[in-house]
Amino acid sequence: MTTIENKLADLAKKSAALEPDENTRNAWLNTLQNYCNNYINTLSDKPTFNQNTQLNLADLRIDNHKKTLDSLLKTYTKEVVDNGLKPSSGGHIGYVPGGGIFTSALGDYLAAVSNEYAGIFYGSPGAVSMENELTNWFKDLFHFPSDAVGNLTSGGSIANLIALTAARDAHQIKGEKIEKSVVYLSPQVHHCIHKALRIIGLEDVIVHHLILDENFRIDHIKLEQQIKVDLQQGLHPFCIIGSAGTTDTGAIDPLDILGDISKKYNTWFHIDGAYGGFFILVDAKKDAFKGIEKADSLVIDPHKGLFLPYGLGAVLVKDKKAVFKSHHYFASYMQDAFTDDILNPADVSPELTKHFRGLRLWLPLKLHGIEPFIACLEEKLVLTEYFRNQLSALDFKVGPLPDLSISYFWYPTDEKALENKFNETLMTEIHKDGTVFFSSTVINGSYVIRMALLSFRTKKETIDKAIEMIKRCLARTKKQLDI
Ligand SMILES: Cc1ncc(COP(=O)(O)O)c(C=O)c1O
């Protein structure tokens, strides 16, 4: 053998570990399967939250010492799974829960093993077509025209970023025009919208935080008044942002009217439905989404409303030209891959190479059908009502009846000045207990505890367990504050 052949033989031997044989693969899969089965089977017995942040970083650090999968899974449990929040648990009733349906994990596994390239049609016509079929389904669901473009993103933040970039480009907001352009939004809009404006160079646009009604929906009369004032002052009303389910209170803005106002004043109408959008699937809620089809761009998040593990948001935009302005690119090293007639995900997103994330949604939808998803969403709405009733029976105050499955509650105290402190202490006790996880927020200056029901594993039993936990924590809080 020549020197170079010797070298290659040696390197092939050393790198062979990266292609384990079938027996090894089966053994590892078996170990992992047992681990995952045990994880799922015991999940509801475990706390949802553990405040411990003392980790053994030495076990996480990368070095050149090989470990067995068994020992690595022990580390994974001890350092990762057992600390912080368990998003896969039905007891996750804080922030906006995701979930993690098993069939989606199978999709991810398959996508990772086959590693299909879902950025450009030429690379994998099937993978790209599958992703395009998913966005076609979204278009049908939200009554968007068939020539709208869509993209599967890593989550809601990036989806909002893509939408607002298109808004910027459609209205050519640049240079001196920036400081005269106005964005209208609810003070309850998700903070990723503000981040997106900063990232896309629109930090200096005028942002009007709109007045809300008693249900935390945008007051459209005040919105129109504000637009008229801005026009009189020579400003450029540029974009109205509505939410189909706000993060704080689950409110759906009056989308239909906002759509009409947007048309009248020729603004871009964006809707963030990352949390609430998929509730449109529930018959009883369809009316609340009336007008969603009037949006120029819409964000929805399957890793929230379709219970997928983290890693899948989506955006729809009607104006393909506006989207292409920022994202479509031609480079000579890509010349073989260029197609004119099929939409490439890379033309609608900052990403070129990406995880083939369509499979993690396509597989569950095809295996289960859509029905169980709808039932699960409806269950969350009914559970919200059930939970609020239980809380009222315990003398808690609850926020206004929410449009969807996010609401809030607080314990009233005789002395108003003590109320915030009492509820903050109660929240601390709930976090210490950890059986079920809630988060807090501030509504109209008052500290309140938020309940966000969106995990597919949240059931009546979970709510009953939460009520027992709240009773325990309430007693501890009263004792602590001597009330
Ligand atoms: C309404 C809304 N929009 C956007 C986001 C951001 O989505 P992501 O966390 O997937 O980036 C969230 C997250 O909770 C949300 O509730």
The ligand as an SDF file (V2000), in Angstrom:
LIG
                    3D

 16 16  0  0  0  0  0  0  0  0999 V2000
  -48.1540   34.8680   21.2820 C   0  0  0  0  0  0  0  0  0  0  0  0
  -46.7240   34.4120   21.1760 C   0  0  0  0  0  0  0  0  0  0  0  0
  -45.9690   34.8180   20.1430 N   0  0  0  0  0  0  0  0  0  0  0  0
  -44.6910   34.4380   19.9890 C   0  0  0  0  0  0  0  0  0  0  0  0
  -44.0920   33.6270   20.9210 C   0  0  0  0  0  0  0  0  0  0  0  0
  -42.6540   33.2380   20.7390 C   0  0  0  0  0  0  0  0  0  0  0  0
  -42.5830   31.9270   20.2630 O   0  0  0  0  0  0  0  0  0  0  0  0
  -41.2700   31.0340   20.4360 P   0  0  0  0  0  0  0  0  0  0  0  0
  -41.0380   30.9300   21.8990 O   0  0  0  0  0  0  0  0  0  0  0  0
  -41.6590   29.7500   19.7860 O   0  0  0  0  0  0  0  0  0  0  0  0
  -40.1570   31.7050   19.7240 O   0  0  0  0  0  0  0  0  0  0  0  0
  -44.8250   33.1730   22.0230 C   0  0  0  0  0  0  0  0  0  0  0  0
  -44.2100   32.3080   23.0300 C   0  0  0  0  0  0  0  0  0  0  0  0
  -44.7850   31.9390   24.0030 O   0  0  0  0  0  0  0  0  0  0  0  0
  -46.1790   33.5720   22.1530 C   0  0  0  0  0  0  0  0  0  0  0  0
  -46.9380   33.1810   23.1880 O   0  0  0  0  0  0  0  0  0  0  0  0
  1  2  1  0
  2  3  1  0
  2 15  2  0
  3  4  2  0
  4  5  1  0
  5  6  1  0
  5 12  2  0
  6  7  1  0
  7  8  1  0
  8  9  2  0
  8 10  1  0
  8 11  1  0
 12 13  1  0
 12 15  1  0
 13 14  2  0
 15 16  1  0
M  END
$$$$
